C-alpha cells in the first residue's frame, strides 16, 4: 500500500487516492493569479494544524513578510507558526547552488523535524545561468537532492499562460518542461480571469504510483483557501 501525504485541501486528496505520495517531489505549475502560493501555504498550514507535520517554505522572492500578509488574509497565522518552528519560512538567493540549499534544508529538518517542504518559485533557481546544459544539470541535482531528504516536496513554477486550452509545450518555459520529467507529480492550476464557477481549474497531469483523476477539475479560492468544486465532470 502506498503511503500518502494528505494536502488537506478540500476535495483535492480524493483526486489522487488520498494525497501526494509520501516523500515524493512534485511541481505545481500555473500562471499569475492561478493560486500557486495559496496552494503551497495551505499544504504547509494543514500539515501543521491537521496532521502534526512540520514544514519549511523556501522562497526565492526578496521578502517573506508578504507571504505572511497573504496567509493572514486567509486566516492562517503563518508568522506564529514560523516563530514556533512548526513552519519555517526561509529566504534563499537565486544564486544559491544545490549544496547550499541541501545544507540549509538538512539543518532545518534536523532542528525542526521537517516533513513537508515547499520551494517557490523554482523558475528563479539558476536564473543567472545562461548555459542550458548547466541549467539542466543544476535542476537534475536539485531534484535528486530533494528526493533523498525524506520529506514530501511541493515546488512551484510559472507558466506563460493560465488558459486550459493553451497550456502545453508553448505555455511553459524550457525549465518547466525539463522539471516535468524529473519530478514524481505534476499539478497544473488554471485561471481564465473571467470569474464564475468555471474560472479556475486544477489538473493532475502526472503522479507516479497513483490512479489519479484527469482534469481539468473546477476549483475555487474562497476566504478559507482552495476548494475543489464538487459534482463537476463526474468527480467526487
C-alpha positions in Angstrom: 0.0 0.0 0.0 1.3 3.4 -1.0 1.9 5.8 1.9 0.2 9.2 1.3 0.8 12.7 2.4 -2.6 14.4 2.5 -2.7 18.0 1.5 -5.9 18.7 3.5 -7.2 20.9 0.6 -10.9 20.3 0.4 -11.6 17.8 -2.4 -8.1 17.5 -3.8 -6.9 14.4 -2.0 -9.9 12.5 -3.4 -8.4 13.1 -6.8 -5.2 11.2 -6.1 -6.1 8.3 -3.8 -5.6 10.2 -0.6 -2.9 12.7 -1.3 0.6 13.1 -2.6 2.9 10.1 -2.5 4.9 10.3 0.8 8.5 11.6 0.3 7.9 12.4 -3.4 8.9 15.5 -5.3 6.1 17.4 -7.1 5.7 20.5 -9.1 2.8 23.0 -9.2 2.5 24.8 -12.5 0.4 27.8 -13.2 0.2 31.4 -14.5 0.0 34.6 -12.4 -3.0 34.6 -10.1 -3.8 30.9 -10.6 -3.4 30.1 -6.8 0.1 28.5 -6.6 1.2 30.3 -3.5 -2.1 29.7 -1.7 -1.8 26.0 -2.6 1.7 25.8 -1.2 0.9 27.6 2.1 -2.4 25.6 2.5 -0.4 22.4 2.2 2.0 23.6 4.9 -0.6 25.1 7.2 -2.7 21.9 7.0 0.4 19.9 7.6 0.9 21.6 11.0 -2.7 22.1 12.1 -4.3 18.9 10.8 -1.6 16.3 10.6 1.1 17.4 13.1 3.8 17.6 10.4 6.2 20.5 10.4 7.2 22.2 7.2 9.5 24.7 5.6 8.9 27.2 2.9 11.9 28.1 0.8 11.3 31.4 -1.1 13.5 32.8 -3.9 11.4 36.1 -3.6 13.0 39.0 -1.7 10.6 39.4 1.2 8.8 36.6 3.1 6.8 39.2 5.0 4.4 39.5 2.0 3.7 35.8 2.4 2.7 36.3 6.0 0.3 39.0 4.9 -1.2 36.8 2.2 -1.7 34.0 4.7 -3.2 36.2 7.3 -5.8 37.3 4.8 -7.0 33.7 4.7 -6.9 33.3 8.5 -3.6 31.5 8.6 -1.1 32.8 11.2 2.0 31.6 9.4 4.2 34.1 11.2 3.2 32.5 14.5 4.0 29.0 13.2 7.3 30.3 11.9 8.2 31.7 15.3 7.3 28.4 16.9 9.4 26.4 14.5 6.5 24.5 13.1 6.6 26.1 9.7 9.8 27.9 8.9 10.0 30.5 6.2 13.4 30.8 4.7 14.5 33.3 2.0 17.2 31.9 -0.3 19.2 33.7 -3.0 18.5 32.7 -6.7 22.3 32.4 -6.9 22.4 29.6 -4.3 23.8 26.3 -5.5 22.4 22.9 -4.8 24.9 22.3 -2.0 23.8 25.4 -0.2 20.2 24.5 -0.4 20.9 21.0 0.8 22.9 22.3 3.7 20.1 24.7 4.8 17.4 22.1 4.3 19.3 19.4 6.2 19.9 21.7 9.1 16.2 22.8 9.2 15.0 19.2 9.0 17.2 18.1 11.9 16.3 21.1 14.1 12.5 21.3 13.4 11.6 17.7 12.4 10.5 18.8 8.9 8.1 16.5 7.0 6.9 18.9 4.2 9.0 21.2 2.0 7.8 24.0 -0.3 10.0 25.8 -2.8 8.8 28.9 -4.6 9.3 29.6 -7.4 11.8 27.1 -8.9 11.9 29.3 -12.1 14.3 31.7 -10.2 16.7 28.9 -9.4 19.8 29.2 -11.6 18.3 32.3 -13.1 21.7 33.9 -13.6 23.0 30.8 -15.5 22.7 31.2 -19.3 24.1 27.8 -20.4 21.1 25.4 -20.9 23.1 22.2 -20.3 24.3 23.6 -17.0 20.8 24.6 -16.0 19.5 21.1 -16.8 22.3 19.6 -14.6 21.5 22.0 -11.8 17.8 21.1 -11.9 18.6 17.4 -12.0 20.9 17.8 -9.0 18.2 19.8 -7.2 15.5 17.2 -7.9 17.9 14.4 -6.8 18.8 16.2 -3.6 15.2 16.8 -2.7 14.2 13.2 -3.3 16.9 12.0 -0.8 15.8 14.2 2.0 12.9 12.1 3.3 10.2 14.8 3.1 7.3 15.4 0.8 8.2 18.3 -1.6 6.0 20.6 -3.5 7.6 23.3 -5.6 6.0 25.9 -7.9 6.9 27.2 -11.3 5.3 29.8 -13.6 3.7 29.1 -16.9 3.3 31.7 -19.7 -0.5 31.3 -19.7 -3.3 30.3 -17.4 -5.8 29.1 -20.0 -6.5 25.3 -20.1 -6.6 25.3 -23.9 -3.3 26.9 -24.3 -1.1 25.4 -21.6 1.3 22.9 -23.1 4.8 23.0 -24.5 4.2 26.5 -25.8 2.7 27.6 -22.5 5.6 26.6 -20.3 9.3 27.6 -20.0 12.1 25.3 -21.0 12.8 24.9 -17.3 9.3 23.8 -16.6 9.3 21.2 -19.4 12.5 19.7 -18.1 11.3 19.7 -14.5 8.2 17.7 -15.5 10.4 14.7 -16.4 12.3 14.9 -13.2 9.5 15.0 -10.6 7.1 12.4 -9.4 4.0 14.5 -9.7 2.8 17.4 -11.9 -0.2 19.6 -10.9 -1.5 22.3 -13.2 -3.5 25.3 -12.0 -5.5 27.4 -14.4 -7.4 30.7 -14.2 -9.2 32.3 -17.1 -9.7 35.6 -15.3 -13.3 35.7 -16.3 -14.9 34.9 -12.9 -17.6 32.4 -12.2 -17.6 28.7 -11.2 -15.5 27.7 -14.3 -12.9 30.4 -13.9 -10.4 28.2 -12.1 -9.4 24.6 -12.5 -6.8 22.0 -11.4 -5.4 19.1 -13.3 -3.1 16.3 -12.2 -1.0 15.7 -15.3 1.2 13.1 -13.7 1.6 11.3 -10.4 3.6 8.2 -10.1 2.1 5.1 -8.4 -1.3 6.8 -8.3 -4.5 6.2 -10.1 -5.4 9.9 -10.3 -8.3 11.8 -11.8 -7.7 13.5 -15.1 -8.9 17.1 -15.4 -9.3 19.8 -15.6 -11.5 19.9 -12.5 -13.1 23.2 -11.4 -11.8 24.7 -8.2 -12.5 27.9 -6.2 -10.5 30.2 -3.9 -12.5 31.4 -1.0 -11.8 33.1 2.3 -10.7 29.7 3.6 -8.3 28.9 0.7 -8.6 26.5 -2.2 -11.6 24.1 -2.6 -12.3 21.6 -5.3 -15.7 22.2 -6.7 -17.7 19.0 -6.1 -20.1 17.4 -8.6 -18.3 18.7 -11.8 -17.4 16.3 -14.6 -18.3 13.3 -12.5 -15.7 13.9 -9.9 -16.2 13.3 -6.2 
